[in-house]
Amino acid sequence: MYLLIVPASTPFVLLATAMGLSWWEDHVLPSPPTERSNPRRGSVRPSGPCPARRTPRADTALTSEVVGR
């Protein structure tokens, strides 16, 4: 009977371990240093999404002109 307890309790032990490590990471470990913004330098913002490259049609032969090499 005791042999059935170990396989049945393994998921709960792993879950409790993961939750304990998560709590320990949030409350015990020191937080990473935050970067202070430099007022002399402008903030870097992304300009937007990259333009999508056109893909060749299925009926187009793959030549060096189509591939863009």
Order of alpha helices (4+ residues) and beta strands (2+ residues): alpha-alpha
